Amino acid sequence: MEGKKGEGMLSLAVVFDGAGVIYAPFRIIKDMERGVTKRSRVSGITCTDRLGSGAMVVLKTRYEETMEKEDPSNFLSYLMKAKKIESKVIYKREGVSDEEVLGAILRDKSVNLGDVHEAVSLLRCCDILPVLGIGLIVDMVKETIRYVIAGGINLFPGTLKLFKELRELGIQTFIASGDRIESEEMAMYLPDVPPGNIFGTMKPEDKRELVRKLKDEYKVMMVGDDRNDYLAMREADIAVLSLQEAADRPKEVFDVADLRIRDIVEIREIIKEMQV
């Protein structure tokens, strides 16, 4: 099987996105404008795209450590400033700067801790790993937080077996996710992926840069599933689009993909064909 840039003699490295690729995402989304909180299969990327000028932000903190015991009546923005909780813009529409987004969040007086607690409480009723994250989607036209997201994950059935097989084949594996996953948290659930190869809160440009750096040493396969993987897929030698999780995907990710899969275990067969 030919990669987009030729075979060469380089060893193979496979970079996997997180949600929708190696694990199923569980999302509880609170629509602050409508006052509705529910589980949603619509991704944060899609919710952001539906806004005229939106941005998605992940809080770089553990809910259990910084938020869980806080008074529900307190504003989230006040807590973020008081506890110096960092956040990162992982996806945004063109024409919006990270500084403008973070400024809007810190000025927001619509979201309180009770909204976050409500979403997390519903999330914990789902069958998930004990790893969760808090995300915010900001409407930059109104400069206010439109959605609060509590996100959790559970590995797809074939994920662990695949990573074990790839390790035994001597193939380097990397996780490049926009979710708030930390290597020390995830290492116990992904024992065949080196902790130093697990990266979270990555924006599209971060994923592309990881692929670009790996290409100095490896032939790189990128396995993604949505718009935020497009840049990394375009940069990779081989781009694989995962359709395992239902989603409203843009045409560009179909166009850039060399291969499409409907189950993560298919990666093993693709690699076997490359080795023939």
C-alpha positions as CSV (number, residue, x, y, z in Angstrom):
1,M,0.0,0.0,0.0
2,E,1.4,3.3,-1.0
3,G,1.5,6.3,1.4
4,K,0.9,9.7,0.0
5,K,4.6,10.5,0.1
6,G,6.1,7.2,-0.8
7,E,7.3,4.2,1.2
8,G,10.9,5.0,2.1
9,M,12.7,3.0,4.8
10,L,11.4,4.8,7.9
11,S,9.7,3.0,10.7
12,L,6.0,3.5,11.2
13,A,4.4,5.7,13.9
14,V,0.7,5.9,14.3
15,V,-1.0,9.0,15.8
16,F,-4.5,8.6,17.1
17,D,-7.0,11.2,17.9
18,G,-9.0,10.5,21.1
19,A,-12.7,10.9,21.1
20,G,-14.4,9.0,18.3
21,V,-11.2,7.2,17.4
22,I,-9.9,5.2,20.4
23,Y,-12.7,5.9,22.8
24,A,-16.4,6.7,22.8
25,P,-17.1,10.2,24.1
26,F,-19.8,10.9,26.6
27,R,-21.0,14.5,26.7
28,I,-23.4,16.3,28.9
29,I,-24.1,19.7,27.5
30,K,-25.9,22.6,29.1
31,D,-27.3,25.2,26.7
32,M,-27.1,28.3,28.8
33,E,-29.4,30.2,26.5
34,R,-32.2,27.6,26.7
35,G,-31.5,26.4,30.2
36,V,-31.5,22.7,29.0
37,T,-29.0,20.1,30.2
38,K,-28.8,16.7,28.4
39,R,-26.6,14.1,27.0
40,S,-25.7,14.8,23.5
41,R,-24.0,12.9,20.6
42,V,-23.3,16.2,18.9
43,S,-19.6,17.0,19.3
44,G,-18.2,20.2,20.7
45,I,-16.7,20.9,17.4
46,T,-20.1,20.8,15.7
47,C,-21.7,23.0,18.4
48,T,-18.9,25.5,17.9
49,D,-19.3,25.5,14.1
50,R,-23.0,26.2,14.5
51,L,-22.3,29.5,16.1
52,G,-21.6,32.4,13.9
53,S,-18.3,33.1,15.7
54,G,-17.5,30.4,18.3
55,A,-14.6,28.9,20.2
56,M,-14.2,25.8,22.3
57,V,-12.1,25.9,25.4
58,V,-11.0,23.1,27.8
59,L,-10.2,23.9,31.4
60,K,-6.8,22.5,32.3
61,T,-7.8,21.3,35.8
62,R,-9.3,18.3,37.6
63,Y,-12.9,19.0,38.5
64,E,-12.5,16.9,41.7
65,E,-9.6,19.1,42.9
66,T,-10.7,22.6,42.1
67,M,-14.4,22.7,41.6
68,E,-16.4,19.9,43.1
69,K,-16.6,21.3,46.6
70,E,-17.2,24.9,45.6
71,D,-20.5,26.8,46.3
72,P,-22.8,26.3,43.4
73,S,-23.9,29.9,43.5
74,N,-20.4,31.2,42.7
75,F,-19.6,32.3,39.2
76,L,-17.2,30.0,37.3
77,S,-15.3,33.0,36.0
78,Y,-14.6,34.2,39.6
79,L,-13.4,30.8,40.6
80,M,-11.1,30.6,37.6
81,K,-9.5,33.9,38.6
82,A,-9.3,33.1,42.3
83,K,-7.7,29.7,41.7
84,K,-5.8,30.6,38.6
85,I,-7.4,27.8,36.6
86,E,-5.8,27.7,33.2
87,S,-7.7,27.1,30.0
88,K,-6.9,26.5,26.4
89,V,-8.7,27.3,23.2
90,I,-8.6,24.0,21.3
91,Y,-10.9,24.9,18.4
92,K,-12.2,28.2,17.0
93,R,-13.6,29.9,13.9
94,E,-11.5,32.2,11.9
95,G,-11.1,35.8,13.0
96,V,-11.2,35.0,16.7
97,S,-8.1,35.3,18.9
98,D,-7.3,33.2,21.9
99,E,-6.9,36.3,24.0
100,E,-10.4,37.5,23.1
101,V,-12.0,34.2,23.9
102,L,-10.3,33.8,27.3
103,G,-11.1,37.4,28.1
104,A,-14.8,36.8,27.4
105,I,-14.8,33.7,29.7
106,L,-13.2,35.6,32.6
107,R,-15.8,38.4,32.2
108,D,-18.8,36.0,32.0
109,K,-21.5,36.2,34.7
110,S,-23.9,33.7,33.2
111,V,-22.3,30.4,34.3
112,N,-22.1,29.5,37.9
113,L,-20.6,26.4,39.6
114,G,-24.1,24.9,39.9
115,D,-24.3,24.6,36.1
116,V,-21.0,22.7,36.1
117,H,-22.0,20.5,39.0
118,E,-25.3,19.7,37.2
119,A,-23.5,18.5,34.1
120,V,-21.0,16.4,36.0
121,S,-23.7,14.8,38.1
122,L,-25.5,13.6,34.9
123,L,-22.2,12.5,33.4
124,R,-21.3,10.3,36.4
125,C,-24.5,8.3,35.7
126,C,-22.8,7.1,32.4
127,D,-20.6,4.1,32.0
128,I,-17.2,6.0,31.8
129,L,-13.7,5.8,33.0
130,P,-13.0,8.0,36.1
131,V,-11.4,10.6,33.9
132,L,-13.5,13.7,33.1
133,G,-13.1,17.2,31.7
134,I,-14.9,20.5,31.6
135,G,-15.3,22.4,28.4
136,L,-16.9,25.7,27.4
137,I,-18.1,26.9,24.1
138,V,-18.1,30.7,23.8
139,D,-20.3,32.7,21.4
140,M,-17.9,35.5,20.5
141,V,-20.7,37.6,18.9
142,K,-22.3,38.0,22.3
143,E,-19.1,37.4,24.2
144,T,-20.7,35.0,26.5
145,I,-20.5,31.3,27.3
146,R,-23.2,29.5,25.4
147,Y,-22.5,25.8,26.3
148,V,-21.0,24.1,29.4
149,I,-19.8,20.6,28.6
150,A,-18.9,17.8,31.0
151,G,-17.1,15.1,29.1
152,G,-16.1,11.5,29.8
153,I,-14.8,8.6,27.9
154,N,-14.8,4.8,27.6
155,L,-12.5,2.9,25.4
156,F,-13.8,1.2,22.3
157,P,-13.9,-2.6,22.6
158,G,-10.9,-3.2,20.3
159,T,-8.6,-0.4,21.5
160,L,-6.6,-2.3,24.1
161,K,-6.0,-5.3,21.8
162,L,-4.9,-3.1,19.0
163,F,-2.4,-1.1,21.1
164,K,-0.9,-4.4,22.4
165,E,-0.5,-5.7,18.9
166,L,1.1,-2.5,17.7
167,R,3.6,-2.6,20.6
168,E,4.5,-6.2,19.8
169,L,5.1,-5.2,16.2
170,G,7.5,-2.4,17.3
171,I,5.2,0.4,16.0
172,Q,5.3,3.6,17.9
173,T,1.9,4.9,19.0
174,F,0.8,8.4,20.1
175,I,-2.4,9.9,21.3
176,A,-3.1,13.5,20.3
177,S,-6.5,14.6,21.7
178,G,-8.2,17.8,22.2
179,D,-9.8,16.4,25.4
180,R,-8.4,17.1,28.9
181,I,-6.5,13.9,29.2
182,E,-3.3,13.7,31.2
183,S,-0.6,11.0,30.6
184,E,-0.5,10.0,34.3
185,E,-4.3,9.6,34.4
186,M,-4.5,7.6,31.1
187,A,-1.4,5.5,31.4
188,M,-3.2,2.9,33.6
189,Y,-5.9,2.5,31.0
190,L,-3.5,2.4,28.0
191,P,-0.7,0.2,29.3
192,D,0.8,-0.4,25.8
193,V,1.1,3.3,25.0
194,P,4.2,5.1,26.5
195,P,3.0,7.8,29.0
196,G,5.2,10.3,27.2
197,N,3.3,9.7,24.0
198,I,-0.1,10.7,25.4
199,F,-1.0,14.4,24.7
200,G,-4.2,16.2,25.7
201,T,-5.8,19.6,25.1
202,M,-4.3,19.8,21.7
203,K,-5.6,22.2,19.1
204,P,-5.5,21.4,15.4
205,E,-2.2,23.2,14.9
206,D,-0.6,21.2,17.8
207,K,-1.6,17.9,16.2
208,R,-0.1,19.0,12.9
209,E,3.1,20.0,14.6
210,L,3.4,16.6,16.4
211,V,3.0,14.8,13.0
212,R,5.5,17.1,11.4
213,K,8.1,16.4,14.1
214,L,7.6,12.7,14.0
215,K,8.1,12.7,10.2
216,D,11.8,13.4,10.8
217,E,12.1,9.9,12.2
218,Y,9.1,7.9,11.1
219,K,6.6,7.4,8.3
220,V,3.5,8.7,10.0
221,M,-0.1,7.6,9.9
222,M,-2.7,9.9,11.4
223,V,-6.1,8.5,12.5
224,G,-8.7,11.2,13.0
225,D,-12.4,11.6,12.8
226,D,-13.4,15.3,12.5
227,R,-12.5,18.8,11.4
228,N,-10.0,19.4,14.2
229,D,-7.9,16.5,12.8
230,Y,-7.8,17.8,9.3
231,L,-4.4,19.7,9.5
232,A,-2.7,16.6,11.0
233,M,-4.3,14.3,8.5
234,R,-3.1,16.5,5.6
235,E,0.4,16.6,7.1
236,A,0.7,12.8,7.6
237,D,2.1,10.3,5.1
238,I,-1.1,8.3,5.5
239,A,-4.4,9.8,6.6
240,V,-7.1,7.5,8.0
241,L,-10.6,8.7,8.7
242,S,-12.5,6.9,11.5
243,L,-16.3,6.6,11.1
244,Q,-16.8,4.5,14.2
245,E,-18.7,7.2,16.0
246,A,-21.6,8.9,14.2
247,A,-20.9,12.5,13.5
248,D,-21.7,15.4,11.2
249,R,-18.3,15.6,9.4
250,P,-17.3,18.2,6.9
251,K,-16.4,17.2,3.3
252,E,-12.8,18.2,3.7
253,V,-11.9,15.4,6.1
254,F,-13.3,12.8,3.6
255,D,-11.3,14.4,0.8
256,V,-8.0,14.3,2.7
257,A,-8.4,10.7,3.9
258,D,-6.5,8.0,2.1
259,L,-8.4,5.3,3.9
260,R,-11.7,5.1,5.9
261,I,-12.4,2.7,8.8
262,R,-15.5,1.9,10.8
263,D,-13.8,0.1,13.6
264,I,-10.4,0.9,15.3
265,V,-9.3,-2.8,14.9
266,E,-9.1,-2.3,11.1
267,I,-5.9,-0.4,11.7
268,R,-4.1,-3.7,12.3
269,E,-5.2,-5.0,8.9
270,I,-4.1,-1.8,7.1
271,I,-0.6,-2.1,8.7
272,K,-0.4,-5.8,7.7
273,E,-1.1,-4.9,4.1
274,M,1.6,-2.3,4.2
275,Q,4.1,-4.9,5.4
276,V,3.4,-7.3,2.6
